[in-house]
Amino acid sequence: MSDKSNQNISELMDGELSSDCSRFLLKRMQSDDALKGSWNHYHMLRSCLQKEHSAPLLHDLGAAVVSQLNNSKVANMSHEKSPKRFLKAFSGMAIAASVALVAVFSFNNLNQFESPSNNMVFAKTSKQLINPPNASVVRVEQPANYSRYPSLTPQVQQYINDSNTSLTIPVYYNTDYVNSVIIQRQLNSTQIPADE
Amino acid sequence: MKLTEEEKMSEKTLDAELVTQAQQGKMSAFELLVNRYQQRVANVISKFVKDRHEIQDVAQEVFIKVFRALPNFRGDSSFYTWIYRIAVNTSKNHLVSRSRRIQNTQVEFEDAESFNTNEDQRNLDTPDAVYARGELEQTMSKAISMLPEDLKAAIVLREVDGLSYDEIAVKMDCPIGTVRSRIFRARDAIDQALRPLLQDESKRKQNVR
């Protein structure tokens, strides 16, 4: 660091240096700690000479401020890039989608409850839901409602129809009943006609 | 060589240049700005906040707000006038947040700038601060008293009386180049005397951290 540079700093802070030199010096100062130190000290001298220090004399507050700003920038950047944040957003969206899906299916099921059904016993009160009525099985009928899904292919519609007519798994069931039904069906299928 | 006013970079233009660079994200330019105005801002804050450690914290907060508000600074007023307002508002907010009573509800610009009108507040400093300031002032007074008469006259005319180099040259009846040299040599001599103190202060701060 030369005396000439320091003299230029002295002139710069007094507004007595040429514009070109000033710009050049400003660039140099930003990358030269010694020149930066001179800048700081000369301004401090000014404060002291002008009796400008009713507050305690501050020394190089700029470094502390810039350090804090850089730290907050880094913190912000790392916060933005954090995978936790991404996961949090993703899980939030997944939960919202799940809730919407459940709501749609619940609505459909509610409509299906209204349609009458053969050989079915339905729970009509909350008490019956907990303690099913005098039936071995209480099941929720889920008939296919094709008009709701006009875009379904015939194959899919056929599948739904078949599955609807087959034995359905009851919502409330007892294992004895299921076992007896299964055994009965097996017996029926293997039963030999009496005339034979 | 004598420069015309158009050729010089005035102090206002210097601020504008640093502000522009800081707005472009050059932190080192902003650092130079902070160190240029730190003491004046601290003086404003001291009219509201008495604790010296709090003054430093609030000053830091002020400059962080200044940096974040830089994109909004259009240069209609001087940079110092702008940060003065931020400093006053930040100080008041600091007091409100601490539920403290604002003693001076209306501090005028001139009063905040004037040291002598607030003699009573000087006594509120801690002994530590008074001692530190005293040591710095003593060292500086000693360094000034030891300056050759021509250097001493030049620096006092510049810093205390606020004269331009041209005016000092006329007053001292010497070329402007001589004024430049004298002012710099005076600053350099005082700086050399103060450096050990400032370095001790820096080391002490680093140890505290």
Interface residues (C-beta under 8 A of the other chain):
Chain A: D3 N6 Q7 S10 E11 L12 M13 D14 G15 E16 L17 S18 S19 S22 R23 L26 M29 Q30 S31 K36 S38 W39 N40 H41 Y42 H43 M44 L45 R46 S47 C48 L49 Q50 K51 E52 H53 S54 A55 P56 L57 L58 H59 D60 L61 G62 A63 A64 V65 V66 Q68 L69 N70
Chain B: L3 E7 K8 M9 S10 E11 K12 T13 L14 E17 L18 Q21 K26 M27 S28 A29 F30 E31 L32 L33 V34 N35 R36 Q38 Q39 R40 A42 N43 I45 S46 K47 R52 I55 Q56 A59 Q60 F63 I64 F67 F115 N116 N118 Q121 R122 D125 A129 A132 R133 L136 E137 M140 I144 I155 V156 R158 E159 V160 S164 Y165 R180 S181 I183 F184 R187 D188 I190 D191 L194 R195 L198 E201 S202
